[in-house]
Amino acid sequence: MNNKVLAKVGNREVTQADVNFLMKNLNPQSSMKFQSEEGQKQLLEELINQELFYLDGLDKNLDKDEFYLDELEKLKSTLLKQYAIGKVLGDLKISDQEIEDFYKKNQNQFIKAKSIRASHILVSDKDKAGEILEEINSGLAFEEAAKKYSSCPSKERGGDLGFFSKGQMVPEFENVAFNMELHKISQPVKSQFGYHIIMVTNEAEERTMTSDEARPQIEKQLLAE
């Protein structure tokens, strides 16, 4: 549950939602590092440390410091400007014709790179990865093996990582995944996160997005202009 309290620091609570929010704002390579149980503990420790600094700041009356108050006013001003802009843009409408014209003139902006969908099983030990691979080759379903053995939260989805294109995963993982046949299972692949057993389940070749797919991006760009 997202509202589950994981720690208390003074009268402040650190919840699962706080950890999830921190994870969401990491890039894909970094987030993979923190998806294990140990990684989640590191994120929790980071949030606890932040709360301790916050309480220490209050204890030292840093919230009344002149420099802090000046910076706070700048942040408030920036936030209000962004909020005001959002209010104005919320009333603006981009016509279907404007979107279609922009799409036709700029189709090269809407090319989607080749992507694949892959599942993996992540463990810290090479020998353990080999044992799991033997179980899979003996009949254990990949999804079941992921749920049973993987240290990555993706195990709840049978190891499914969803679709991703090149540059979103660590090189060791990508170099193997993007050169695999569909539904084949890799040998253990070592990365900084441990040992991966990979299975590619789907792929999407490079293509040009349809105007409907590109619409949100075009609307955003035209509104900005």
DRENPA-3360 file (N, C-alpha, C; in nm, 2 decimals, always signed):
BEGIN
1 = MNNKVLAK = +0.08/-0.12/+0.00/+0.00/+0.00/+0.00/+0.09/+0.13/+0.00 ~ +0.05/+0.23/-0.08/+0.13/+0.35/-0.09/+0.14/+0.43/+0.03 ~ +0.03/+0.42/+0.12/+0.03/+0.50/+0.24/+0.09/+0.43/+0.36 ~ +0.15/+0.32/+0.33/+0.21/+0.24/+0.44/+0.32/+0.32/+0.50 ~ +0.32/+0.34/+0.64/+0.43/+0.41/+0.70/+0.55/+0.32/+0.72 ~ +0.66/+0.36/+0.67/+0.78/+0.28/+0.67/+0.88/+0.33/+0.79 ~ +0.87/+0.46/+0.82/+0.95/+0.51/+0.93/+0.89/+0.64/+0.99 ~ +0.92/+0.67/+1.11/+0.88/+0.79/+1.17/+1.01/+0.87/+1.22;
9 = VGNREVTQ = +1.02/+0.99/+1.18/+1.13/+1.08/+1.22/+1.07/+1.20/+1.29 ~ +1.08/+1.20/+1.43/+1.01/+1.30/+1.50/+0.86/+1.28/+1.49 ~ +0.79/+1.38/+1.45/+0.64/+1.37/+1.43/+0.61/+1.36/+1.28 ~ +0.71/+1.33/+1.20/+0.69/+1.32/+1.05/+0.70/+1.17/+1.01 ~ +0.62/+1.14/+0.91/+0.61/+1.00/+0.86/+0.67/+0.99/+0.72 ~ +0.74/+0.88/+0.70/+0.79/+0.84/+0.57/+0.71/+0.72/+0.52 ~ +0.64/+0.74/+0.41/+0.56/+0.63/+0.36/+0.61/+0.57/+0.23 ~ +0.54/+0.46/+0.19/+0.58/+0.39/+0.07/+0.56/+0.49/-0.05;
17 = ADVNFLMK = +0.46/+0.57/-0.04/+0.44/+0.67/-0.15/+0.56/+0.76/-0.17 ~ +0.63/+0.80/-0.06/+0.75/+0.88/-0.06/+0.86/+0.81/-0.14 ~ +0.88/+0.68/-0.11/+0.98/+0.60/-0.17/+0.94/+0.59/-0.32 ~ +0.82/+0.56/-0.35/+0.77/+0.55/-0.49/+0.80/+0.68/-0.57 ~ +0.77/+0.79/-0.51/+0.79/+0.92/-0.57/+0.93/+0.94/-0.61 ~ +1.02/+0.91/-0.51/+1.16/+0.92/-0.53/+1.21/+0.83/-0.65 ~ +1.16/+0.71/-0.65/+1.19/+0.61/-0.76/+1.15/+0.67/-0.90 ~ +1.03/+0.73/-0.90/+0.97/+0.77/-1.02/+1.05/+0.88/-1.09;
25 = NLNPQSSM = +1.12/+0.96/-1.00/+1.20/+1.07/-1.06/+1.35/+1.03/-1.09 ~ +1.38/+0.90/-1.08/+1.51/+0.86/-1.12/+1.51/+0.82/-1.26 ~ +1.62/+0.82/-1.33/+1.63/+0.78/-1.47/+1.62/+0.62/-1.47 ~ +1.58/+0.56/-1.58/+1.57/+0.41/-1.58/+1.69/+0.33/-1.53 ~ +1.81/+0.38/-1.57/+1.93/+0.30/-1.53/+1.94/+0.31/-1.38 ~ +1.92/+0.43/-1.32/+1.93/+0.44/-1.17/+1.82/+0.37/-1.10 ~ +1.70/+0.37/-1.16/+1.59/+0.31/-1.09/+1.61/+0.16/-1.08 ~ +1.67/+0.10/-1.18/+1.69/-0.05/-1.18/+1.78/-0.08/-1.06;
33 = KFQSEEGQ = +1.88/+0.01/-1.03/+1.97/-0.02/-0.92/+1.90/-0.03/-0.79 ~ +1.79/+0.05/-0.78/+1.72/+0.06/-0.65/+1.59/-0.03/-0.64 ~ +1.57/-0.12/-0.74/+1.45/-0.20/-0.74/+1.46/-0.32/-0.65 ~ +1.58/-0.36/-0.61/+1.59/-0.47/-0.52/+1.55/-0.43/-0.38 ~ +1.54/-0.53/-0.29/+1.50/-0.50/-0.15/+1.61/-0.42/-0.09 ~ +1.73/-0.45/-0.12/+1.84/-0.37/-0.06/+1.84/-0.22/-0.11 ~ +1.81/-0.21/-0.24/+1.79/-0.08/-0.30/+1.68/+0.01/-0.24 ~ +1.57/-0.06/-0.21/+1.46/+0.01/-0.15/+1.50/+0.06/-0.01;
41 = KQLLEELI = +1.58/-0.02/+0.06/+1.62/+0.02/+0.19/+1.71/+0.14/+0.18 ~ +1.80/+0.15/+0.08/+1.88/+0.26/+0.06/+1.80/+0.39/+0.04 ~ +1.70/+0.38/-0.04/+1.61/+0.49/-0.07/+1.54/+0.54/+0.06 ~ +1.50/+0.44/+0.14/+1.43/+0.48/+0.26/+1.53/+0.55/+0.36 ~ +1.65/+0.50/+0.36/+1.75/+0.56/+0.44/+1.78/+0.71/+0.40 ~ +1.78/+0.73/+0.27/+1.80/+0.86/+0.21/+1.69/+0.95/+0.26 ~ +1.56/+0.90/+0.25/+1.45/+0.99/+0.29/+1.45/+1.02/+0.44 ~ +1.49/+0.92/+0.52/+1.51/+0.94/+0.66/+1.61/+1.05/+0.69;
49 = NQELFYLD = +1.73/+1.04/+0.62/+1.83/+1.14/+0.64/+1.78/+1.28/+0.60 ~ +1.70/+1.29/+0.50/+1.65/+1.42/+0.46/+1.55/+1.47/+0.57 ~ +1.47/+1.39/+0.63/+1.39/+1.43/+0.73/+1.47/+1.48/+0.86 ~ +1.58/+1.41/+0.88/+1.66/+1.45/+1.00/+1.72/+1.58/+0.97 ~ +1.76/+1.61/+0.85/+1.82/+1.74/+0.81/+1.71/+1.85/+0.83 ~ +1.59/+1.81/+0.79/+1.47/+1.91/+0.80/+1.45/+1.94/+0.95 ~ +1.45/+1.84/+1.03/+1.42/+1.87/+1.17/+1.54/+1.94/+1.24 ~ +1.66/+1.91/+1.19/+1.78/+1.98/+1.24/+1.77/+2.13/+1.20;
57 = GLDKNLDK = +1.72/+2.15/+1.08/+1.71/+2.29/+1.03/+1.61/+2.37/+1.12 ~ +1.50/+2.31/+1.15/+1.40/+2.37/+1.24/+1.46/+2.40/+1.37 ~ +1.53/+2.30/+1.43/+1.59/+2.31/+1.56/+1.69/+2.43/+1.57 ~ +1.76/+2.46/+1.46/+1.85/+2.57/+1.45/+1.79/+2.70/+1.40 ~ +1.66/+2.70/+1.38/+1.59/+2.81/+1.33/+1.64/+2.86/+1.19 ~ +1.68/+2.76/+1.11/+1.73/+2.80/+0.98/+1.61/+2.85/+0.89 ~ +1.49/+2.81/+0.93/+1.37/+2.86/+0.85/+1.35/+3.01/+0.87 ~ +1.42/+3.07/+0.97/+1.41/+3.22/+0.99/+1.54/+3.29/+0.94;
65 = DEFYLDEL = +1.63/+3.21/+0.88/+1.75/+3.27/+0.83/+1.72/+3.36/+0.70 ~ +1.78/+3.48/+0.70/+1.75/+3.57/+0.59/+1.78/+3.52/+0.45 ~ +1.89/+3.44/+0.43/+1.91/+3.38/+0.30/+1.81/+3.28/+0.26 ~ +1.77/+3.20/+0.36/+1.66/+3.10/+0.34/+1.53/+3.17/+0.30 ~ +1.49/+3.28/+0.37/+1.37/+3.35/+0.34/+1.37/+3.41/+0.20 ~ +1.49/+3.46/+0.16/+1.51/+3.52/+0.02/+1.49/+3.41/-0.08 ~ +1.55/+3.30/-0.06/+1.54/+3.19/-0.16/+1.40/+3.13/-0.16 ~ +1.33/+3.13/-0.05/+1.19/+3.08/-0.04/+1.10/+3.18/-0.13;
73 = EKLKSTLL = +1.12/+3.30/-0.12/+1.04/+3.40/-0.19/+1.06/+3.38/-0.34 ~ +1.19/+3.35/-0.38/+1.22/+3.33/-0.52/+1.14/+3.20/-0.57 ~ +1.15/+3.10/-0.49/+1.08/+2.97/-0.53/+0.93/+2.99/-0.54 ~ +0.87/+3.07/-0.44/+0.73/+3.10/-0.44/+0.69/+3.18/-0.57 ~ +0.78/+3.27/-0.60/+0.75/+3.35/-0.72/+0.75/+3.27/-0.85 ~ +0.85/+3.18/-0.86/+0.86/+3.09/-0.97/+0.74/+3.00/-0.98 ~ +0.70/+2.94/-0.87/+0.59/+2.85/-0.87/+0.46/+2.92/-0.91 ~ +0.44/+3.04/-0.86/+0.32/+3.12/-0.89/+0.32/+3.15/-1.04;
81 = KQYAIGKV = +0.43/+3.18/-1.10/+0.44/+3.21/-1.24/+0.40/+3.09/-1.32 ~ +0.46/+2.97/-1.28/+0.42/+2.85/-1.35/+0.28/+2.81/-1.34 ~ +0.22/+2.84/-1.22/+0.08/+2.81/-1.20/-0.01/+2.90/-1.28 ~ +0.03/+3.03/-1.29/-0.04/+3.13/-1.36/-0.04/+3.09/-1.51 ~ +0.08/+3.05/-1.56/+0.09/+3.01/-1.70/+0.00/+2.89/-1.73 ~ +0.00/+2.80/-1.64/-0.08/+2.68/-1.66/-0.23/+2.71/-1.66 ~ -0.27/+2.81/-1.58/-0.41/+2.86/-1.58/-0.45/+2.92/-1.72 ~ -0.36/+3.00/-1.77/-0.38/+3.06/-1.90/-0.39/+2.96/-2.01;
89 = LGDLKISD = -0.29/+2.87/-2.01/-0.28/+2.77/-2.12/-0.40/+2.67/-2.11 ~ -0.45/+2.65/-1.99/-0.57/+2.57/-1.98/-0.69/+2.61/-2.06 ~ -0.70/+2.74/-2.08/-0.81/+2.80/-2.16/-0.78/+2.81/-2.31 ~ -0.66/+2.78/-2.35/-0.63/+2.79/-2.49/-0.65/+2.65/-2.56 ~ -0.70/+2.66/-2.68/-0.73/+2.54/-2.76/-0.66/+2.54/-2.89 ~ -0.60/+2.43/-2.93/-0.53/+2.41/-3.05/-0.63/+2.34/-3.15 ~ -0.65/+2.39/-3.27/-0.75/+2.33/-3.36/-0.69/+2.20/-3.42 ~ -0.78/+2.12/-3.46/-0.74/+1.99/-3.53/-0.66/+2.02/-3.66;
97 = QEIEDFYK = -0.70/+2.13/-3.73/-0.63/+2.17/-3.85/-0.49/+2.21/-3.82 ~ -0.47/+2.29/-3.71/-0.33/+2.33/-3.68/-0.25/+2.21/-3.64 ~ -0.30/+2.11/-3.57/-0.23/+1.99/-3.54/-0.20/+1.91/-3.66 ~ -0.29/+1.89/-3.75/-0.27/+1.82/-3.88/-0.16/+1.88/-3.96 ~ -0.17/+2.02/-3.98/-0.07/+2.09/-4.06/+0.07/+2.07/-4.00 ~ +0.08/+2.09/-3.87/+0.21/+2.07/-3.80/+0.27/+1.93/-3.82 ~ +0.18/+1.83/-3.81/+0.22/+1.69/-3.82/+0.27/+1.67/-3.97 ~ +0.21/+1.72/-4.07/+0.25/+1.69/-4.20/+0.38/+1.76/-4.24;
105 = KNQNQFIK = +0.41/+1.87/-4.18/+0.53/+1.95/-4.20/+0.65/+1.90/-4.12 ~ +0.62/+1.82/-4.02/+0.73/+1.78/-3.92/+0.73/+1.63/-3.89 ~ +0.70/+1.55/-3.98/+0.69/+1.41/-3.95/+0.82/+1.35/-3.90 ~ +0.93/+1.41/-3.94/+1.06/+1.36/-3.90/+1.08/+1.37/-3.75 ~ +1.00/+1.45/-3.68/+1.01/+1.47/-3.54/+0.93/+1.35/-3.46 ~ +0.86/+1.27/-3.54/+0.77/+1.18/-3.47/+0.81/+1.03/-3.51 ~ +0.94/+1.01/-3.52/+0.98/+0.88/-3.55/+1.01/+0.80/-3.42 ~ +0.95/+0.69/-3.40/+0.98/+0.61/-3.28/+1.08/+0.51/-3.31;
113 = AKSIRASH = +1.19/+0.51/-3.23/+1.30/+0.41/-3.24/+1.25/+0.27/-3.22 ~ +1.32/+0.17/-3.27/+1.29/+0.04/-3.24/+1.29/+0.01/-3.09 ~ +1.19/-0.06/-3.04/+1.19/-0.09/-2.90/+1.15/-0.24/-2.88 ~ +1.19/-0.29/-2.77/+1.16/-0.43/-2.74/+1.09/-0.44/-2.60 ~ +1.02/-0.55/-2.58/+0.96/-0.58/-2.45/+1.03/-0.70/-2.40 ~ +1.08/-0.69/-2.27/+1.16/-0.80/-2.22/+1.12/-0.82/-2.07 ~ +1.15/-0.94/-2.03/+1.13/-0.98/-1.89/+1.27/-1.03/-1.84 ~ +1.29/-1.02/-1.71/+1.42/-1.06/-1.66/+1.40/-1.12/-1.52;
121 = ILVSDKDK = +1.50/-1.19/-1.48/+1.51/-1.24/-1.34/+1.65/-1.19/-1.30 ~ +1.65/-1.12/-1.18/+1.77/-1.06/-1.13/+1.81/-1.13/-1.00 ~ +1.93/-1.18/-0.99/+1.99/-1.23/-0.87/+2.13/-1.18/-0.85 ~ +2.18/-1.19/-0.73/+2.31/-1.14/-0.70/+2.42/-1.24/-0.73 ~ +2.39/-1.37/-0.74/+2.49/-1.47/-0.75/+2.49/-1.55/-0.88 ~ +2.60/-1.56/-0.95/+2.61/-1.63/-1.08/+2.57/-1.77/-1.07 ~ +2.61/-1.84/-0.97/+2.58/-1.99/-0.95/+2.43/-2.00/-0.94 ~ +2.36/-1.91/-0.86/+2.22/-1.92/-0.84/+2.15/-1.89/-0.97;
129 = AGEILEEI = +2.20/-1.80/-1.05/+2.14/-1.77/-1.18/+2.15/-1.90/-1.27 ~ +2.26/-1.97/-1.26/+2.27/-2.10/-1.34/+2.17/-2.20/-1.29 ~ +2.15/-2.21/-1.16/+2.05/-2.31/-1.11/+1.91/-2.27/-1.15 ~ +1.88/-2.15/-1.15/+1.75/-2.10/-1.20/+1.73/-2.14/-1.35 ~ +1.83/-2.11/-1.42/+1.83/-2.14/-1.57/+1.80/-2.29/-1.59 ~ +1.87/-2.37/-1.51/+1.84/-2.52/-1.52/+1.70/-2.55/-1.49 ~ +1.64/-2.49/-1.39/+1.50/-2.52/-1.36/+1.41/-2.48/-1.47 ~ +1.44/-2.36/-1.53/+1.36/-2.32/-1.64/+1.37/-2.41/-1.76;
137 = NSGLAFEE = +1.49/-2.46/-1.79/+1.51/-2.55/-1.90/+1.45/-2.69/-1.87 ~ +1.42/-2.71/-1.74/+1.36/-2.84/-1.70/+1.20/-2.83/-1.69 ~ +1.15/-2.71/-1.73/+1.01/-2.70/-1.73/+0.94/-2.59/-1.65 ~ +1.02/-2.52/-1.56/+0.96/-2.41/-1.48/+0.94/-2.29/-1.57 ~ +0.82/-2.24/-1.56/+0.78/-2.12/-1.65/+0.87/-2.00/-1.60 ~ +0.91/-1.93/-1.70/+0.99/-1.81/-1.68/+0.92/-1.72/-1.58 ~ +0.79/-1.69/-1.60/+0.72/-1.60/-1.51/+0.72/-1.65/-1.37 ~ +0.70/-1.78/-1.35/+0.70/-1.84/-1.22/+0.84/-1.83/-1.15;
145 = AAKKYSSC = +0.94/-1.85/-1.23/+1.08/-1.84/-1.18/+1.11/-1.70/-1.13 ~ +1.06/-1.60/-1.21/+1.08/-1.46/-1.17/+1.01/-1.43/-1.04 ~ +0.89/-1.47/-1.03/+0.81/-1.45/-0.90/+0.88/-1.52/-0.78 ~ +0.94/-1.63/-0.81/+1.00/-1.71/-0.70/+1.14/-1.66/-0.66 ~ +1.22/-1.62/-0.76/+1.36/-1.59/-0.73/+1.41/-1.45/-0.75 ~ +1.35/-1.37/-0.84/+1.40/-1.24/-0.88/+1.40/-1.14/-0.76 ~ +1.50/-1.06/-0.75/+1.51/-0.95/-0.65/+1.46/-0.82/-0.70 ~ +1.42/-0.82/-0.83/+1.36/-0.69/-0.89/+1.21/-0.69/-0.86;
153 = PSKERGGD = +1.15/-0.57/-0.83/+1.01/-0.56/-0.81/+0.93/-0.61/-0.93 ~ +0.99/-0.61/-1.05/+0.92/-0.66/-1.17/+0.88/-0.80/-1.15 ~ +0.93/-0.87/-1.05/+0.89/-1.01/-1.03/+0.74/-1.03/-1.01 ~ +0.68/-0.92/-0.96/+0.53/-0.92/-0.93/+0.46/-0.93/-1.07 ~ +0.53/-0.89/-1.18/+0.47/-0.90/-1.31/+0.53/-1.01/-1.39 ~ +0.59/-1.11/-1.32/+0.66/-1.22/-1.39/+0.79/-1.18/-1.45 ~ +0.84/-1.07/-1.40/+0.97/-1.02/-1.46/+0.96/-0.92/-1.57 ~ +0.83/-0.88/-1.61/+0.81/-0.80/-1.72/+0.86/-0.65/-1.70;
161 = LGFFSKGQ = +0.94/-0.60/-1.79/+1.00/-0.46/-1.78/+0.93/-0.37/-1.87 ~ +0.83/-0.42/-1.95/+0.76/-0.34/-2.05/+0.85/-0.31/-2.17 ~ +0.80/-0.22/-2.25/+0.88/-0.18/-2.37/+0.99/-0.08/-2.34 ~ +1.10/-0.08/-2.40/+1.21/+0.02/-2.39/+1.29/+0.02/-2.51 ~ +1.35/+0.13/-2.54/+1.44/+0.15/-2.66/+1.58/+0.16/-2.61 ~ +1.68/+0.16/-2.70/+1.82/+0.17/-2.66/+1.85/+0.30/-2.59 ~ +1.93/+0.28/-2.49/+1.97/+0.40/-2.40/+1.90/+0.40/-2.27 ~ +1.80/+0.32/-2.25/+1.72/+0.32/-2.13/+1.77/+0.22/-2.03;
169 = MVPEFENV = +1.84/+0.12/-2.07/+1.89/+0.02/-1.98/+2.04/+0.02/-1.98 ~ +2.10/-0.05/-1.88/+2.25/-0.05/-1.88/+2.30/-0.13/-2.01 ~ +2.42/-0.09/-2.06/+2.47/-0.15/-2.18/+2.48/-0.30/-2.18 ~ +2.52/-0.36/-2.07/+2.54/-0.50/-2.07/+2.40/-0.57/-2.10 ~ +2.30/-0.52/-2.04/+2.16/-0.57/-2.06/+2.12/-0.55/-2.20 ~ +2.13/-0.43/-2.25/+2.08/-0.40/-2.38/+2.16/-0.48/-2.49 ~ +2.29/-0.49/-2.48/+2.37/-0.56/-2.58/+2.32/-0.70/-2.61 ~ +2.27/-0.76/-2.50/+2.22/-0.90/-2.52/+2.07/-0.89/-2.56;
177 = AFNMELHK = +1.99/-0.81/-2.49/+1.85/-0.81/-2.52/+1.81/-0.77/-2.67 ~ +1.88/-0.67/-2.72/+1.85/-0.63/-2.85/+1.91/-0.72/-2.96 ~ +1.98/-0.82/-2.93/+2.03/-0.92/-3.02/+1.97/-1.06/-3.00 ~ +1.86/-1.07/-2.93/+1.80/-1.20/-2.90/+1.68/-1.23/-2.99 ~ +1.65/-1.35/-3.01/+1.53/-1.39/-3.08/+1.42/-1.39/-2.98 ~ +1.29/-1.37/-3.03/+1.18/-1.36/-2.94/+1.16/-1.49/-2.86 ~ +1.13/-1.48/-2.74/+1.10/-1.59/-2.65/+1.21/-1.69/-2.62 ~ +1.33/-1.65/-2.67/+1.45/-1.73/-2.63/+1.50/-1.68/-2.49;
185 = ISQPVKSQ = +1.57/-1.76/-2.42/+1.62/-1.73/-2.28/+1.77/-1.72/-2.28 ~ +1.82/-1.61/-2.23/+1.96/-1.58/-2.23/+2.04/-1.66/-2.12 ~ +2.17/-1.67/-2.14/+2.25/-1.72/-2.03/+2.26/-1.60/-1.93 ~ +2.31/-1.62/-1.81/+2.32/-1.52/-1.71/+2.41/-1.40/-1.77 ~ +2.36/-1.28/-1.75/+2.42/-1.16/-1.80/+2.46/-1.07/-1.68 ~ +2.59/-1.05/-1.67/+2.64/-0.97/-1.55/+2.63/-0.82/-1.58 ~ +2.57/-0.74/-1.48/+2.58/-0.60/-1.49/+2.61/-0.55/-1.34 ~ +2.61/-0.42/-1.33/+2.64/-0.37/-1.19/+2.53/-0.40/-1.09;
193 = FGYHIIMV = +2.42/-0.45/-1.14/+2.31/-0.48/-1.05/+2.30/-0.63/-1.01 ~ +2.38/-0.71/-1.08/+2.38/-0.85/-1.05/+2.38/-0.93/-1.17 ~ +2.31/-1.05/-1.17/+2.30/-1.14/-1.29/+2.16/-1.14/-1.34 ~ +2.14/-1.12/-1.47/+2.01/-1.12/-1.53/+1.99/-1.24/-1.62 ~ +1.88/-1.30/-1.61/+1.83/-1.40/-1.71/+1.72/-1.33/-1.79 ~ +1.74/-1.31/-1.92/+1.66/-1.23/-2.00/+1.57/-1.31/-2.10 ~ +1.45/-1.26/-2.12/+1.37/-1.32/-2.23/+1.29/-1.20/-2.29 ~ +1.31/-1.19/-2.43/+1.25/-1.09/-2.50/+1.11/-1.14/-2.55;
201 = TNEAEERT = +1.01/-1.07/-2.52/+0.87/-1.12/-2.55/+0.80/-1.05/-2.66 ~ +0.85/-0.93/-2.70/+0.79/-0.86/-2.81/+0.88/-0.76/-2.87 ~ +0.86/-0.71/-2.99/+0.94/-0.60/-3.04/+0.86/-0.51/-3.13 ~ +0.90/-0.39/-3.14/+0.83/-0.29/-3.23/+0.94/-0.22/-3.31 ~ +0.93/-0.24/-3.44/+1.03/-0.18/-3.53/+1.02/-0.03/-3.54 ~ +1.12/+0.04/-3.58/+1.12/+0.19/-3.60/+1.00/+0.22/-3.69 ~ +0.93/+0.33/-3.65/+0.81/+0.37/-3.73/+0.78/+0.51/-3.70 ~ +0.70/+0.57/-3.79/+0.65/+0.71/-3.77/+0.52/+0.70/-3.69;
209 = MTSDEARP = +0.51/+0.78/-3.59/+0.39/+0.79/-3.51/+0.27/+0.84/-3.60 ~ +0.15/+0.79/-3.57/+0.03/+0.85/-3.63/+0.01/+0.99/-3.58 ~ -0.08/+1.06/-3.65/-0.11/+1.20/-3.60/-0.18/+1.19/-3.46 ~ -0.26/+1.09/-3.44/-0.33/+1.07/-3.31/-0.23/+1.05/-3.20 ~ -0.13/+0.96/-3.23/-0.03/+0.94/-3.13/+0.06/+1.06/-3.10 ~ +0.08/+1.14/-3.20/+0.17/+1.26/-3.19/+0.09/+1.38/-3.13 ~ -0.04/+1.37/-3.13/-0.12/+1.48/-3.09/-0.08/+1.55/-2.96 ~ -0.06/+1.47/-2.85/-0.03/+1.54/-2.72/+0.10/+1.61/-2.73;
217 = QIEKQLLA = +0.20/+1.56/-2.80/+0.33/+1.62/-2.82/+0.32/+1.75/-2.90 ~ +0.24/+1.74/-3.01/+0.22/+1.86/-3.09/+0.14/+1.97/-3.02 ~ +0.04/+1.93/-2.94/-0.04/+2.03/-2.87/+0.06/+2.11/-2.77 ~ +0.14/+2.03/-2.70/+0.23/+2.09/-2.60/+0.33/+2.18/-2.67 ~ +0.38/+2.14/-2.79/+0.48/+2.23/-2.86/+0.41/+2.36/-2.91 ~ +0.29/+2.34/-2.97/+0.22/+2.46/-3.02/+0.18/+2.56/-2.91 ~ +0.14/+2.50/-2.79/+0.10/+2.59/-2.68/+0.23/+2.66/-2.63 ~ +0.34/+2.59/-2.63/+0.46/+2.66/-2.58/+0.50/+2.77/-2.68;
225 = E = +0.48/+2.75/-2.81/+0.52/+2.86/-2.90/+0.42/+2.97/-2.89;
% end
